[in-house]
């Protein structure tokens, strides 16, 4: 018996693999600093946890509607109006088991075999793999480091064909932290309307922006683009709720209905208890999230300065999210203990073996000159990890 061709074509998530490797090494007593996981090190705020406890006490532990409880859909509607200036109704909202599940539902609802999905590179590792699971084709639109990894119409337009079905937007970006401006989004919106493709706007990191950047939802740029945009977000990053698995989608009613039908056969509802907690997260006090953002900003500035001081390394300052994407190609061609550093995979293995520092090779995100480092870990870990990385690089010859 063999597994399907579809299953054979899929590669496992590199970020989850690196995080698992770091956990396994720690379990063996090895002091490893893990920069692989995109998971806030903060605990879920107490008022959110208390809502879950109250739900348990009330016996709110049964199935809900497959697409989520009305109370949470209404909270999403309120949040999108409050923070993004967007008007949605309850039947335009779907609650799913995290942002990753939300995105997969979008692809399942819209894609046919042979459709093309434009994905800006560098990209989040799951975008192309999920497209392939739908028997569609990922088409990469390469952004440029010298332009700050920014996506704009001039890069996208030459890649649009008669088979283009969706353009994926991820702003702020995982892995680069690049955040698109209103003008850049307006150019992409006009192109989508002109050429008739969908926009999947992954806004998971919209609350984590720095240096005065204004996050703009592309759906807010006019009625025509609103009708072509499917917005995805998650509670995982903003509220330190990664394990709770709550994400949501906002979009046209017919698409949301199709996604709801698919979800009813895939997973049924997201966890009932987590949904009740999510209501409080979205509608309750936001101060804890603001404090997290401030601390991420402090870490961001520190880690960028440290990386840029290392020989063979250069790093742009991200405008959002909690990742840096340093260029380490200046170390390629150098040796350590008889081993040649040829690419990002070699460099990652070198850091893990020599410095006990776990990062993700950039090749997994579509750029072999880079590595991804998550600063969603404590400042003490960041300082220790940067010290180890700097010392290891000094050993290269």
Buried (B, 14 or more C-beta within 10 A) or exposed (E): EEEEEEEEEBEEBBBBBBBBBBBEBBEEEEEBBBBBBBBBBBEBBEEBBEBBEBBEEEEBEEEBEBBBBEEBBBBBBEBBEEBBEBEBEBEBBBBBBBBBBBBBBBBBBBBEEEBBBBBBBBBBBBBBBBBBBBBBBBBBBBBEBEEBBBBBBEBBBEBBEEBBBBBBBBBBBBBBBBBBBEEBBBBBBBBBBEBEBBBBBBBBBBBBBBEEBEBBBBBBBEEEBBEBBBBBBBBBBBBBBBEBBBBBBBBBEEBBBBBBBBBEEBBEBBBBBBBBBBBBBBBBEBEBBEEBBEBBBEBBBBBBEBBEEBEBBBBBBBBBBBBBBBBBBBBBEBEBEEBEBEBBBBBBEBBBEBBBBBBBBBBBBBBBBBBBBBBBBEBEBBBBBBBBBBEBBEEBE
